[in-house]
């Protein structure tokens, strides 16, 4: 009972913070530079509300809830990957040569993840499309975890003066911690009976931690969004064009 109340409190607390941050950034003077943050927070909010609606309408064991969960999971993992691409571009705003190599690496990584997931599906004809989605999501999720760690190390190496970006990356690290630890424990021990309440609580605590770090970064470090040379951080449209070029 106590676990459920705490879990619900964390869940709806995260929703309120996400809404607050979206409104704050959308009304701020630097919203064009933070479009990626708005889109990511919107994807988090959309996924959370969609899952909650499906859960209470159809039940946890229903096909509708399963479809809603994995559909929103695709949304989250893909938006996470592209958010990290934007963060890499922002980190390399004064290092164009380095960005060219990183852009190629990011393109290679997403193609590799899709290829590996597709190969697992094609070599196991008994698997359904749902299993491919699960495989793809897990592969890309752990890839994003590694990329976020590499991004943090890159920021330390180039001694970035973008304090806000550093906090955003640290917040992402907190967000990755709970699900990564749970999935690793299940895969290493084969313990499929991992308590659902504990898993849900850990994930929501990590989500809350990320949102609190992001709130501090966005509200209190919002003016420190330029690099040492004072160059403007590229907008999302420009970054996306560079990633896909």
N, C-alpha and C positions, 0 to 999 in steps of 0.2 A: 504493500500500500504506500509506504513512504517512498519507495523507489519510483513508483509510478507518478506520484505527485511531484517529486523532484525532476523527473524526466519531462513531464508536461510543462513545469515551470521553466526549465531550460529551453525547451522547444519554442514556446511562445515568447520567451525573452529574446531569443535569437531573431524571431520574426520582427519584433518591435525594433531592435537595433538595426536590422537590415533595412526596414522601411525608413527609419530615421536617417541612416547614412545615405540612402538613395535620394531622399528629399534634400538633404544638406548639400550633397555634391551637385545635384541638378540645379540648385539655386545659387551655387557659388560662382565666383568670377572665373575659375579655372576649369569649368565643367567640360570644355572641349578637350582639354589635356587628360581628363580623367574619365573619358567615355568608356574605356575598357573596365574601369572599376565599377561604374554604374551597371554595365552589361553583366558583369560577373555577379554582383550582388542581386541583380534582377533574376538571374538564372537560379541562384540559391533560393531566393524567395519563391519563385515559381515552382521549383522542384519540391520544396517543403510543403507548400500549400496543396499542390497536386497530390502528393503522397498522402497527406492528412485527409483530404477529401475522399480519396479512394479507399483508405483504411476504414474510415467511419461509415462509409456508404456501403461497401461491399464485403468488408472483413479481411483479416490478414491473410487468410488462406485462399482467397478468391483469385480467379484468373485476371480479373480487372485490376486488382491491386498489384499483382505481379507485373502486368504489362505497364502500369503507371510507374512502378518503381524503376524498372529497367529502362523505360523510355526517358525518364527524367535523369537517370544515371548517365545515359549517353550524353544528354545535354550538359550535365555538370562536368564530366571528364573532358569533353571536347572544349568547353569554355575555359576550363582550367589550363589546358594546353596552350590555347591561343592567348590567354592572359599572360602566361609565362613567356611566350614569344614577344609580347609587347614589353614586358619587363626587361627582357634581354636587350631589346632595341633601345629602351630608355637608358639602360646601364651603359650601352656602347655608343651613346650619342656623340661622344668626342673621339671615338675609336672606330672610324669607318672601316678600316682594313680588318680589324677584329670582327666587326659585325658581319662582313661578307662571309667569313669562315663559319661563324655561328649560324648564320642564316642557312647555309648549305647543310650544316649538321642537323638543324631542326627539321629541315625538309626530309633529309635521309631518315631521321628517327621516326617521323610519322608514317613514312612509306614502309619502313621496316616493321613497325608495330602492326599495321594493317596486313602486311604480307605474312607475318608469323601467325597472326590470328586466323587469317584465311587458310593458311596451310594446315593448321590444326583442325579446322572445320572440314576441309576437303579430304583429309586422310582418315576421318572418322565419320563415315557416312551415316552412322546411327544417330549422330548428334543432330539436334534441331537448331533452327536459326537462333533460338533463345540462348543456346549454349555458346554460339559464336559471339553473341552480344556480351555475355558474361566474360568470355575469354578476352575479347577486345577491351572491355572496360577495365579489367584487372591489369592487363598489360600496359595500357596507356596510363592508368593511375600510378603504378609503380614507376613508370617512366617519368611522369611529372614530379614524383617525389625526388627522384635522382636529379632531375633538371633544376628543381628548386634549391637543392643542396649545392649544385655546381654554380648556380647564380649567386648564392650567398658567398661562396668562395671567390667568385669573380669580383664581386663588389669589394671584398677585402683586398684583393690583389691590385685592383686599379685605384684603390683608395677613393672611392666615389664620395662626392660631397652631397649627394642626393640622400639626405637623411630619411625623407619620407619613403623612398623606394626601399631602403634597408629595412624599415619597420614593416612595410607591406610584405616583403619577402619572409621576414621572421614570422609574421602572422600566418602566412601560407604554410610554413613549417609546422606550426602548432596544429593547423587544420589537418595536415597529413598524419600527424602522430598517432591519433587514436585508431582510425581504420587500418593503417599500416601495421600497427602492433597486433591488432586483432586478427587480421588476415594471415600475418606471419605465424602467429601462435597456432591457428587452425591448420595451416599447411605443414608446419613442422611437427606437430603432435598428432595430427589427424583427429583432433577432438572436435567433432562436428556438433557436440552438445554444448558448445560454449554458451553460457547464459545470455539470453537475448536482452534481458534488462540491463545487465552489466555492460554489454556491448553498446547498447543504445545510449546509456548514460555516459560512457567514455567518449563516444563520438560527439555527443551534444556538448559536453564540457570542452572538448577541443574546438568545436565550432564557436562556442561562446568566447573562448580565449582568443581565437583569431579575430573575431569581430571587435572585441575590446581593444586589441592592439591596433587594428585598422582605424577604429574610431579615434584613438589618440593620434595616429599618424595623419589622418585626414583633417581633423579639427585643429590640432595644435602644431602640426608641422607642415601645414598646407602652403606656406610661403616659400619653403625650401624645395622647390621642384625644378631648379635649373642646375646645370653642371658648373664646374669650376670656371669655365669660360663664359658662362652666362647665356649659352645657347638655349633656345626654346626647345622644350621636349616635344617631339613630333606628336601630332594628333593620331587617333586610332586609325583613321582611313589611310594615312600615309604609311603607318607601320604595317598594316595589313597588306598593303600593296607591295611593300618591300619583302615581307615574308613569303608572299605567293609569287614574287617575280622569278 
